[in-house]
């Protein structure tokens, strides 16, 4: 199956991944930024306002923990 141009454009290039695994802070930041939308979606919780209506809200503590887990996983990843 052929991937669309949009899908290919959204992939992180291999040299960036290799640099992130090697500990390059800029590359690690780029990978975290790439997954920031997904992390925000995972850390979204429903809260209720004073009017009683539900509204989605990002749990910043959970978002920070997920980003930390991603960074640890990047640095522990074995490319060989």
PDB file of N, CA, C and O in Angstrom:
ATOM      1  N   UNK A   1       0.847  -1.176   0.000  1.00  0.00           N
ATOM      2  CA  UNK A   1       0.000   0.000   0.000  1.00  0.00           C
ATOM      3  C   UNK A   1       0.889   1.235   0.000  1.00  0.00           C
ATOM      4  O   UNK A   1       1.869   1.288   0.744  1.00  0.00           O
ATOM      5  N   UNK A   2       0.572   2.206  -0.804  1.00  0.00           N
ATOM      6  CA  UNK A   2       1.333   3.432  -0.911  1.00  0.00           C
ATOM      7  C   UNK A   2       0.816   4.431   0.119  1.00  0.00           C
ATOM      8  O   UNK A   2      -0.387   4.667   0.227  1.00  0.00           O
ATOM      9  N   UNK A   3       1.747   5.013   0.871  1.00  0.00           N
ATOM     10  CA  UNK A   3       1.358   6.009   1.873  1.00  0.00           C
ATOM     11  C   UNK A   3       1.179   7.356   1.191  1.00  0.00           C
ATOM     12  O   UNK A   3       1.874   7.672   0.225  1.00  0.00           O
ATOM     13  N   UNK A   4       0.257   8.132   1.691  1.00  0.00           N
ATOM     14  CA  UNK A   4       0.015   9.450   1.119  1.00  0.00           C
ATOM     15  C   UNK A   4       1.145  10.404   1.476  1.00  0.00           C
ATOM     16  O   UNK A   4       1.917  10.145   2.399  1.00  0.00           O
ATOM     17  N   UNK A   5       1.238  11.501   0.746  1.00  0.00           N
ATOM     18  CA  UNK A   5       2.275  12.497   1.011  1.00  0.00           C
ATOM     19  C   UNK A   5       2.101  13.106   2.389  1.00  0.00           C
ATOM     20  O   UNK A   5       3.084  13.442   3.050  1.00  0.00           O
ATOM     21  N   UNK A   6       0.862  13.250   2.827  1.00  0.00           N
ATOM     22  CA  UNK A   6       0.594  13.817   4.144  1.00  0.00           C
ATOM     23  C   UNK A   6       1.142  12.915   5.246  1.00  0.00           C
ATOM     24  O   UNK A   6       1.704  13.406   6.225  1.00  0.00           O
ATOM     25  N   UNK A   7       0.981  11.599   5.095  1.00  0.00           N
ATOM     26  CA  UNK A   7       1.471  10.657   6.088  1.00  0.00           C
ATOM     27  C   UNK A   7       2.992  10.657   6.111  1.00  0.00           C
ATOM     28  O   UNK A   7       3.599  10.653   7.182  1.00  0.00           O
ATOM     29  N   UNK A   8       3.611  10.661   4.932  1.00  0.00           N
ATOM     30  CA  UNK A   8       5.066  10.666   4.866  1.00  0.00           C
ATOM     31  C   UNK A   8       5.644  11.952   5.447  1.00  0.00           C
ATOM     32  O   UNK A   8       6.704  11.925   6.073  1.00  0.00           O
ATOM     33  N   UNK A   9       4.967  13.067   5.249  1.00  0.00           N
ATOM     34  CA  UNK A   9       5.459  14.341   5.758  1.00  0.00           C
ATOM     35  C   UNK A   9       5.387  14.394   7.281  1.00  0.00           C
ATOM     36  O   UNK A   9       6.124  15.157   7.906  1.00  0.00           O
ATOM     37  N   UNK A  10       4.517  13.599   7.881  1.00  0.00           N
ATOM     38  CA  UNK A  10       4.358  13.661   9.333  1.00  0.00           C
ATOM     39  C   UNK A  10       5.309  12.728  10.081  1.00  0.00           C
ATOM     40  O   UNK A  10       5.286  12.680  11.311  1.00  0.00           O
ATOM     41  N   UNK A  11       6.144  11.988   9.352  1.00  0.00           N
ATOM     42  CA  UNK A  11       7.088  11.099  10.009  1.00  0.00           C
ATOM     43  C   UNK A  11       8.331  11.871  10.450  1.00  0.00           C
ATOM     44  O   UNK A  11       8.727  12.849   9.816  1.00  0.00           O
ATOM     45  N   UNK A  12       8.930  11.419  11.535  1.00  0.00           N
ATOM     46  CA  UNK A  12      10.171  12.021  12.013  1.00  0.00           C
ATOM     47  C   UNK A  12      11.311  11.384  11.218  1.00  0.00           C
ATOM     48  O   UNK A  12      11.400  10.159  11.149  1.00  0.00           O
ATOM     49  N   UNK A  13      12.180  12.193  10.619  1.00  0.00           N
ATOM     50  CA  UNK A  13      13.297  11.628   9.858  1.00  0.00           C
ATOM     51  C   UNK A  13      14.233  10.802  10.743  1.00  0.00           C
ATOM     52  O   UNK A  13      14.423  11.106  11.920  1.00  0.00           O
ATOM     53  N   UNK A  14      14.811   9.759  10.159  1.00  0.00           N
ATOM     54  CA  UNK A  14      15.700   8.866  10.902  1.00  0.00           C
ATOM     55  C   UNK A  14      16.882   9.599  11.537  1.00  0.00           C
ATOM     56  O   UNK A  14      17.216   9.310  12.686  1.00  0.00           O
ATOM     57  N   UNK A  15      17.539  10.551  10.827  1.00  0.00           N
ATOM     58  CA  UNK A  15      18.658  11.244  11.476  1.00  0.00           C
ATOM     59  C   UNK A  15      18.254  11.990  12.756  1.00  0.00           C
ATOM     60  O   UNK A  15      19.048  12.096  13.691  1.00  0.00           O
ATOM     61  N   UNK A  16      17.034  12.499  12.794  1.00  0.00           N
ATOM     62  CA  UNK A  16      16.554  13.180  14.003  1.00  0.00           C
ATOM     63  C   UNK A  16      16.365  12.162  15.122  1.00  0.00           C
ATOM     64  O   UNK A  16      16.707  12.430  16.273  1.00  0.00           O
ATOM     65  N   UNK A  17      15.822  10.998  14.786  1.00  0.00           N
ATOM     66  CA  UNK A  17      15.635   9.945  15.789  1.00  0.00           C
ATOM     67  C   UNK A  17      16.979   9.487  16.321  1.00  0.00           C
ATOM     68  O   UNK A  17      17.145   9.319  17.529  1.00  0.00           O
ATOM     69  N   UNK A  18      17.946   9.281  15.426  1.00  0.00           N
ATOM     70  CA  UNK A  18      19.275   8.837  15.851  1.00  0.00           C
ATOM     71  C   UNK A  18      19.936   9.885  16.740  1.00  0.00           C
ATOM     72  O   UNK A  18      20.579   9.540  17.732  1.00  0.00           O
ATOM     73  N   UNK A  19      19.785  11.154  16.396  1.00  0.00           N
ATOM     74  CA  UNK A  19      20.364  12.215  17.215  1.00  0.00           C
ATOM     75  C   UNK A  19      19.692  12.276  18.580  1.00  0.00           C
ATOM     76  O   UNK A  19      20.358  12.503  19.590  1.00  0.00           O
ATOM     77  N   UNK A  20      18.372  12.076  18.618  1.00  0.00           N
ATOM     78  CA  UNK A  20      17.645  12.101  19.891  1.00  0.00           C
ATOM     79  C   UNK A  20      18.082  10.945  20.775  1.00  0.00           C
ATOM     80  O   UNK A  20      18.272  11.120  21.978  1.00  0.00           O
ATOM     81  N   UNK A  21      18.243   9.761  20.187  1.00  0.00           N
ATOM     82  CA  UNK A  21      18.705   8.603  20.958  1.00  0.00           C
ATOM     83  C   UNK A  21      20.116   8.851  21.461  1.00  0.00           C
ATOM     84  O   UNK A  21      20.487   8.375  22.534  1.00  0.00           O
ATOM     85  N   UNK A  22      20.909   9.597  20.689  1.00  0.00           N
ATOM     86  CA  UNK A  22      22.262   9.935  21.101  1.00  0.00           C
ATOM     87  C   UNK A  22      22.323  11.006  22.174  1.00  0.00           C
ATOM     88  O   UNK A  22      23.392  11.252  22.733  1.00  0.00           O
ATOM     89  N   UNK A  23      21.207  11.646  22.474  1.00  0.00           N
ATOM     90  CA  UNK A  23      21.164  12.621  23.554  1.00  0.00           C
ATOM     91  C   UNK A  23      21.168  14.070  23.114  1.00  0.00           C
ATOM     92  O   UNK A  23      21.306  14.955  23.958  1.00  0.00           O
ATOM     93  N   UNK A  24      21.023  14.350  21.831  1.00  0.00           N
ATOM     94  CA  UNK A  24      20.986  15.726  21.338  1.00  0.00           C
ATOM     95  C   UNK A  24      19.713  16.403  21.859  1.00  0.00           C
ATOM     96  O   UNK A  24      18.612  15.967  21.523  1.00  0.00           O
ATOM     97  N   UNK A  25      19.840  17.467  22.678  1.00  0.00           N
ATOM     98  CA  UNK A  25      18.650  18.097  23.280  1.00  0.00           C
ATOM     99  C   UNK A  25      17.686  18.681  22.249  1.00  0.00           C
ATOM    100  O   UNK A  25      16.471  18.636  22.444  1.00  0.00           O
ATOM    101  N   UNK A  26      18.214  19.225  21.160  1.00  0.00           N
ATOM    102  CA  UNK A  26      17.344  19.792  20.131  1.00  0.00           C
ATOM    103  C   UNK A  26      16.530  18.705  19.432  1.00  0.00           C
ATOM    104  O   UNK A  26      15.352  18.902  19.132  1.00  0.00           O
ATOM    105  N   UNK A  27      17.157  17.562  19.175  1.00  0.00           N
ATOM    106  CA  UNK A  27      16.458  16.450  18.527  1.00  0.00           C
ATOM    107  C   UNK A  27      15.401  15.856  19.468  1.00  0.00           C
ATOM    108  O   UNK A  27      14.299  15.517  19.037  1.00  0.00           O
ATOM    109  N   UNK A  28      15.746  15.735  20.751  1.00  0.00           N
ATOM    110  CA  UNK A  28      14.773  15.225  21.730  1.00  0.00           C
ATOM    111  C   UNK A  28      13.577  16.169  21.791  1.00  0.00           C
ATOM    112  O   UNK A  28      12.430  15.725  21.833  1.00  0.00           O
ATOM    113  N   UNK A  29      13.846  17.461  21.796  1.00  0.00           N
ATOM    114  CA  UNK A  29      12.769  18.447  21.824  1.00  0.00           C
ATOM    115  C   UNK A  29      11.896  18.344  20.582  1.00  0.00           C
ATOM    116  O   UNK A  29      10.677  18.491  20.665  1.00  0.00           O
ATOM    117  N   UNK A  30      12.509  18.094  19.440  1.00  0.00           N
ATOM    118  CA  UNK A  30      11.741  17.954  18.196  1.00  0.00           C
ATOM    119  C   UNK A  30      10.814  16.736  18.246  1.00  0.00           C
ATOM    120  O   UNK A  30       9.673  16.800  17.789  1.00  0.00           O
ATOM    121  N   UNK A  31      11.308  15.639  18.798  1.00  0.00           N
ATOM    122  CA  UNK A  31      10.475  14.433  18.923  1.00  0.00           C
ATOM    123  C   UNK A  31       9.324  14.693  19.895  1.00  0.00           C
ATOM    124  O   UNK A  31       8.188  14.302  19.624  1.00  0.00           O
ATOM    125  N   UNK A  32       9.601  15.342  21.013  1.00  0.00           N
ATOM    126  CA  UNK A  32       8.548  15.649  21.991  1.00  0.00           C
ATOM    127  C   UNK A  32       7.506  16.575  21.362  1.00  0.00           C
ATOM    128  O   UNK A  32       6.306  16.385  21.561  1.00  0.00           O
ATOM    129  N   UNK A  33       7.965  17.579  20.601  1.00  0.00           N
ATOM    130  CA  UNK A  33       7.015  18.477  19.917  1.00  0.00           C
ATOM    131  C   UNK A  33       6.166  17.720  18.909  1.00  0.00           C
ATOM    132  O   UNK A  33       4.985  18.019  18.736  1.00  0.00           O
ATOM    133  N   UNK A  34       6.772  16.728  18.235  1.00  0.00           N
ATOM    134  CA  UNK A  34       6.027  15.930  17.254  1.00  0.00           C
ATOM    135  C   UNK A  34       4.861  15.198  17.921  1.00  0.00           C
ATOM    136  O   UNK A  34       3.778  15.094  17.346  1.00  0.00           O
ATOM    137  N   UNK A  35       5.085  14.702  19.117  1.00  0.00           N
ATOM    138  CA  UNK A  35       4.058  13.941  19.833  1.00  0.00           C
ATOM    139  C   UNK A  35       3.239  14.785  20.802  1.00  0.00           C
ATOM    140  O   UNK A  35       2.432  14.233  21.550  1.00  0.00           O
ATOM    141  N   UNK A  36       3.418  16.099  20.814  1.00  0.00           N
ATOM    142  CA  UNK A  36       2.737  16.944  21.798  1.00  0.00           C
ATOM    143  C   UNK A  36       1.213  16.898  21.666  1.00  0.00           C
ATOM    144  O   UNK A  36       0.510  16.925  22.676  1.00  0.00           O
ATOM    145  N   UNK A  37       0.699  16.831  20.450  1.00  0.00           N
ATOM    146  CA  UNK A  37      -0.751  16.741  20.269  1.00  0.00           C
ATOM    147  C   UNK A  37      -1.315  15.438  20.808  1.00  0.00           C
ATOM    148  O   UNK A  37      -2.368  15.424  21.444  1.00  0.00           O
ATOM    149  N   UNK A  38      -0.608  14.342  20.552  1.00  0.00           N
ATOM    150  CA  UNK A  38      -1.033  13.040  21.044  1.00  0.00           C
ATOM    151  C   UNK A  38      -0.970  13.002  22.571  1.00  0.00           C
ATOM    152  O   UNK A  38      -1.870  12.467  23.219  1.00  0.00           O
ATOM    153  N   UNK A  39       0.093  13.570  23.141  1.00  0.00           N
ATOM    154  CA  UNK A  39       0.232  13.615  24.599  1.00  0.00           C
ATOM    155  C   UNK A  39      -0.885  14.455  25.204  1.00  0.00           C
ATOM    156  O   UNK A  39      -1.442  14.093  26.241  1.00  0.00           O
ATOM    157  N   UNK A  40      -1.219  15.578  24.563  1.00  0.00           N
ATOM    158  CA  UNK A  40      -2.312  16.417  25.069  1.00  0.00           C
ATOM    159  C   UNK A  40      -3.636  15.669  25.018  1.00  0.00           C
ATOM    160  O   UNK A  40      -4.454  15.788  25.931  1.00  0.00           O
ATOM    161  N   UNK A  41      -3.852  14.897  23.954  1.00  0.00           N
ATOM    162  CA  UNK A  41      -5.093  14.124  23.848  1.00  0.00           C
ATOM    163  C   UNK A  41      -5.160  13.054  24.939  1.00  0.00           C
ATOM    164  O   UNK A  41      -6.219  12.813  25.519  1.00  0.00           O
ATOM    165  N   UNK A  42      -4.024  12.418  25.211  1.00  0.00           N
ATOM    166  CA  UNK A  42      -4.005  11.389  26.257  1.00  0.00           C
ATOM    167  C   UNK A  42      -4.208  11.965  27.649  1.00  0.00           C
ATOM    168  O   UNK A  42      -4.740  11.293  28.532  1.00  0.00           O
ATOM    169  N   UNK A  43      -3.787  13.202  27.846  1.00  0.00           N
ATOM    170  CA  UNK A  43      -3.879  13.792  29.186  1.00  0.00           C
ATOM    171  C   UNK A  43      -5.097  14.688  29.367  1.00  0.00           C
ATOM    172  O   UNK A  43      -5.178  15.431  30.345  1.00  0.00           O
ATOM    173  N   UNK A  44      -6.039  14.625  28.438  1.00  0.00           N
ATOM    174  CA  UNK A  44      -7.250  15.427  28.554  1.00  0.00           C
ATOM    175  C   UNK A  44      -8.242  14.752  29.499  1.00  0.00           C
ATOM    176  O   UNK A  44      -8.539  13.564  29.375  1.00  0.00           O
ATOM    177  N   UNK A  45      -8.733  15.524  30.421  1.00  0.00           N
ATOM    178  CA  UNK A  45      -9.727  15.058  31.401  1.00  0.00           C
ATOM    179  C   UNK A  45     -10.973  15.931  31.297  1.00  0.00           C
ATOM    180  O   UNK A  45     -10.905  17.070  30.834  1.00  0.00           O
ATOM    181  N   UNK A  46     -12.083  15.404  31.720  1.00  0.00           N
ATOM    182  CA  UNK A  46     -13.318  16.172  31.727  1.00  0.00           C
ATOM    183  C   UNK A  46     -13.497  16.812  33.094  1.00  0.00           C
ATOM    184  O   UNK A  46     -13.495  16.133  34.121  1.00  0.00           O
ATOM    185  N   UNK A  47     -13.652  18.127  33.090  1.00  0.00           N
ATOM    186  CA  UNK A  47     -13.943  18.832  34.338  1.00  0.00           C
ATOM    187  C   UNK A  47     -15.295  19.523  34.174  1.00  0.00           C
ATOM    188  O   UNK A  47     -15.777  19.716  33.058  1.00  0.00           O
ATOM    189  N   UNK A  48     -15.879  19.881  35.274  1.00  0.00           N
ATOM    190  CA  UNK A  48     -17.191  20.512  35.245  1.00  0.00           C
ATOM    191  C   UNK A  48     -17.092  21.931  35.770  1.00  0.00           C
ATOM    192  O   UNK A  48     -16.542  22.174  36.845  1.00  0.00           O
ATOM    193  N   UNK A  49     -17.627  22.861  35.004  1.00  0.00           N
ATOM    194  CA  UNK A  49     -17.593  24.263  35.390  1.00  0.00           C
ATOM    195  C   UNK A  49     -18.634  24.576  36.442  1.00  0.00           C
ATOM    196  O   UNK A  49     -19.396  23.696  36.843  1.00  0.00           O
ATOM    197  N   UNK A  50     -18.676  25.815  36.895  1.00  0.00           N
ATOM    198  CA  UNK A  50     -19.644  26.221  37.912  1.00  0.00           C
ATOM    199  C   UNK A  50     -21.092  26.083  37.438  1.00  0.00           C
ATOM    200  O   UNK A  50     -22.014  25.971  38.246  1.00  0.00           O
ATOM    201  N   UNK A  51     -21.274  26.094  36.115  1.00  0.00           N
ATOM    202  CA  UNK A  51     -22.619  25.931  35.565  1.00  0.00           C
ATOM    203  C   UNK A  51     -23.025  24.466  35.435  1.00  0.00           C
ATOM    204  O   UNK A  51     -24.164  24.166  35.076  1.00  0.00           O
ATOM    205  N   UNK A  52     -22.091  23.546  35.727  1.00  0.00           N
ATOM    206  CA  UNK A  52     -22.406  22.125  35.698  1.00  0.00           C
ATOM    207  C   UNK A  52     -22.155  21.451  34.366  1.00  0.00           C
ATOM    208  O   UNK A  52     -22.346  20.241  34.246  1.00  0.00           O
ATOM    209  N   UNK A  53     -21.732  22.199  33.368  1.00  0.00           N
ATOM    210  CA  UNK A  53     -21.483  21.612  32.056  1.00  0.00           C
ATOM    211  C   UNK A  53     -20.067  21.053  31.986  1.00  0.00           C
ATOM    212  O   UNK A  53     -19.126  21.666  32.490  1.00  0.00           O
ATOM    213  N   UNK A  54     -19.918  19.882  31.358  1.00  0.00           N
ATOM    214  CA  UNK A  54     -18.576  19.300  31.247  1.00  0.00           C
ATOM    215  C   UNK A  54     -17.746  20.044  30.208  1.00  0.00           C
ATOM    216  O   UNK A  54     -18.273  20.523  29.204  1.00  0.00           O
ATOM    217  N   UNK A  55     -16.457  20.135  30.459  1.00  0.00           N
ATOM    218  CA  UNK A  55     -15.549  20.722  29.468  1.00  0.00           C
ATOM    219  C   UNK A  55     -14.213  19.988  29.556  1.00  0.00           C
ATOM    220  O   UNK A  55     -13.720  19.709  30.649  1.00  0.00           O
ATOM    221  N   UNK A  56     -13.636  19.679  28.404  1.00  0.00           N
ATOM    222  CA  UNK A  56     -12.339  18.991  28.410  1.00  0.00           C
ATOM    223  C   UNK A  56     -11.232  19.943  28.842  1.00  0.00           C
ATOM    224  O   UNK A  56     -11.245  21.127  28.502  1.00  0.00           O
ATOM    225  N   UNK A  57     -10.285  19.416  29.588  1.00  0.00           N
ATOM    226  CA  UNK A  57      -9.185  20.228  30.086  1.00  0.00           C
ATOM    227  C   UNK A  57      -7.948  19.343  30.174  1.00  0.00           C
ATOM    228  O   UNK A  57      -8.028  18.196  30.614  1.00  0.00           O
ATOM    229  N   UNK A  58      -6.797  19.881  29.754  1.00  0.00           N
ATOM    230  CA  UNK A  58      -5.548  19.124  29.803  1.00  0.00           C
ATOM    231  C   UNK A  58      -5.029  19.110  31.233  1.00  0.00           C
ATOM    232  O   UNK A  58      -4.873  20.159  31.858  1.00  0.00           O
ATOM    233  N   UNK A  59      -4.767  17.924  31.739  1.00  0.00           N
ATOM    234  CA  UNK A  59      -4.176  17.745  33.064  1.00  0.00           C
ATOM    235  C   UNK A  59      -2.669  17.952  32.908  1.00  0.00           C
ATOM    236  O   UNK A  59      -1.971  17.077  32.397  1.00  0.00           O
ATOM    237  N   UNK A  60      -2.172  19.101  33.344  1.00  0.00           N
ATOM    238  CA  UNK A  60      -0.772  19.471  33.133  1.00  0.00           C
ATOM    239  C   UNK A  60       0.193  18.529  33.847  1.00  0.00           C
ATOM    240  O   UNK A  60       1.284  18.268  33.340  1.00  0.00           O
ATOM    241  N   UNK A  61      -0.187  18.020  35.005  1.00  0.00           N
ATOM    242  CA  UNK A  61       0.662  17.082  35.728  1.00  0.00           C
ATOM    243  C   UNK A  61       0.830  15.793  34.922  1.00  0.00           C
ATOM    244  O   UNK A  61       1.946  15.296  34.768  1.00  0.00           O
ATOM    245  N   UNK A  62      -0.265  15.259  34.416  1.00  0.00           N
ATOM    246  CA  UNK A  62      -0.215  14.047  33.613  1.00  0.00           C
ATOM    247  C   UNK A  62       0.555  14.287  32.318  1.00  0.00           C
ATOM    248  O   UNK A  62       1.320  13.426  31.885  1.00  0.00           O
ATOM    249  N   UNK A  63       0.359  15.446  31.699  1.00  0.00           N
ATOM    250  CA  UNK A  63       1.070  15.777  30.465  1.00  0.00           C
ATOM    251  C   UNK A  63       2.580  15.797  30.721  1.00  0.00           C
ATOM    252  O   UNK A  63       3.353  15.272  29.919  1.00  0.00           O
ATOM    253  N   UNK A  64       2.990  16.389  31.811  1.00  0.00           N
ATOM    254  CA  UNK A  64       4.404  16.435  32.159  1.00  0.00           C
ATOM    255  C   UNK A  64       4.987  15.052  32.411  1.00  0.00           C
ATOM    256  O   UNK A  64       6.115  14.763  32.010  1.00  0.00           O
ATOM    257  N   UNK A  65       4.214  14.202  33.076  1.00  0.00           N
ATOM    258  CA  UNK A  65       4.687  12.837  33.332  1.00  0.00           C
ATOM    259  C   UNK A  65       4.813  12.047  32.041  1.00  0.00           C
ATOM    260  O   UNK A  65       5.763  11.282  31.874  1.00  0.00           O
ATOM    261  N   UNK A  66       3.852  12.226  31.112  1.00  0.00           N
ATOM    262  CA  UNK A  66       3.934  11.528  29.827  1.00  0.00           C
ATOM    263  C   UNK A  66       5.124  12.009  29.002  1.00  0.00           C
ATOM    264  O   UNK A  66       5.793  11.205  28.352  1.00  0.00           O
ATOM    265  N   UNK A  67       5.392  13.312  29.023  1.00  0.00           N
ATOM    266  CA  UNK A  67       6.558  13.838  28.310  1.00  0.00           C
ATOM    267  C   UNK A  67       7.848  13.296  28.918  1.00  0.00           C
ATOM    268  O   UNK A  67       8.779  12.957  28.188  1.00  0.00           O
ATOM    269  N   UNK A  68       7.912  13.212  30.232  1.00  0.00           N
ATOM    270  CA  UNK A  68       9.098  12.671  30.897  1.00  0.00           C
ATOM    271  C   UNK A  68       9.310  11.207  30.525  1.00  0.00           C
ATOM    272  O   UNK A  68      10.441  10.784  30.287  1.00  0.00           O
ATOM    273  N   UNK A  69       8.225  10.432  30.475  1.00  0.00           N
ATOM    274  CA  UNK A  69       8.316   9.024  30.084  1.00  0.00           C
ATOM    275  C   UNK A  69       8.811   8.895  28.651  1.00  0.00           C
ATOM    276  O   UNK A  69       9.607   8.007  28.346  1.00  0.00           O
ATOM    277  N   UNK A  70       8.342   9.778  27.766  1.00  0.00           N
ATOM    278  CA  UNK A  70       8.783   9.754  26.377  1.00  0.00           C
ATOM    279  C   UNK A  70      10.277  10.053  26.295  1.00  0.00           C
ATOM    280  O   UNK A  70      11.005   9.366  25.580  1.00  0.00           O
ATOM    281  N   UNK A  71      10.736  11.060  27.011  1.00  0.00           N
ATOM    282  CA  UNK A  71      12.152  11.420  26.986  1.00  0.00           C
ATOM    283  C   UNK A  71      13.009  10.276  27.515  1.00  0.00           C
ATOM    284  O   UNK A  71      14.050   9.964  26.936  1.00  0.00           O
ATOM    285  N   UNK A  72      12.589   9.654  28.597  1.00  0.00           N
ATOM    286  CA  UNK A  72      13.323   8.516  29.150  1.00  0.00           C
ATOM    287  C   UNK A  72      13.363   7.370  28.140  1.00  0.00           C
ATOM    288  O   UNK A  72      14.399   6.727  27.973  1.00  0.00           O
ATOM    289  N   UNK A  73      12.249   7.115  27.473  1.00  0.00           N
ATOM    290  CA  UNK A  73      12.198   6.045  26.479  1.00  0.00           C
ATOM    291  C   UNK A  73      13.097   6.345  25.287  1.00  0.00           C
ATOM    292  O   UNK A  73      13.739   5.444  24.747  1.00  0.00           O
ATOM    293  N   UNK A  74      13.143   7.597  24.882  1.00  0.00           N
ATOM    294  CA  UNK A  74      14.016   7.984  23.762  1.00  0.00           C
ATOM    295  C   UNK A  74      15.474   7.716  24.128  1.00  0.00           C
ATOM    296  O   UNK A  74      16.217   7.125  23.345  1.00  0.00           O
ATOM    297  N   UNK A  75      15.874   8.148  25.305  1.00  0.00           N
ATOM    298  CA  UNK A  75      17.274   8.015  25.709  1.00  0.00           C
ATOM    299  C   UNK A  75      17.676   6.565  25.991  1.00  0.00           C
ATOM    300  O   UNK A  75      18.853   6.220  25.895  1.00  0.00           O
ATOM    301  N   UNK A  76      16.707   5.719  26.339  1.00  0.00           N
ATOM    302  CA  UNK A  76      16.991   4.303  26.602  1.00  0.00           C
ATOM    303  C   UNK A  76      16.874   3.434  25.353  1.00  0.00           C
ATOM    304  O   UNK A  76      17.193   2.246  25.405  1.00  0.00           O
ATOM    305  N   UNK A  77      16.426   3.999  24.235  1.00  0.00           N
ATOM    306  CA  UNK A  77      16.176   3.226  23.021  1.00  0.00           C
ATOM    307  C   UNK A  77      17.498   2.736  22.418  1.00  0.00           C
ATOM    308  O   UNK A  77      18.491   3.462  22.398  1.00  0.00           O
ATOM    309  N   UNK A  78      17.491   1.502  21.932  1.00  0.00           N
ATOM    310  CA  UNK A  78      18.699   0.902  21.331  1.00  0.00           C
ATOM    311  C   UNK A  78      18.492   0.812  19.820  1.00  0.00           C
ATOM    312  O   UNK A  78      17.610   0.088  19.357  1.00  0.00           O
ATOM    313  N   UNK A  79      19.292   1.536  19.058  1.00  0.00           N
ATOM    314  CA  UNK A  79      19.169   1.542  17.597  1.00  0.00           C
ATOM    315  C   UNK A  79      19.914   0.399  16.939  1.00  0.00           C
ATOM    316  O   UNK A  79      19.716   0.152  15.749  1.00  0.00           O
ATOM    317  N   UNK A  80      20.754  -0.300  17.661  1.00  0.00           N
ATOM    318  CA  UNK A  80      21.555  -1.349  17.023  1.00  0.00           C
ATOM    319  C   UNK A  80      20.819  -2.653  16.862  1.00  0.00           C
ATOM    320  O   UNK A  80      21.379  -3.617  16.340  1.00  0.00           O
TER     321      UNK A  80
END
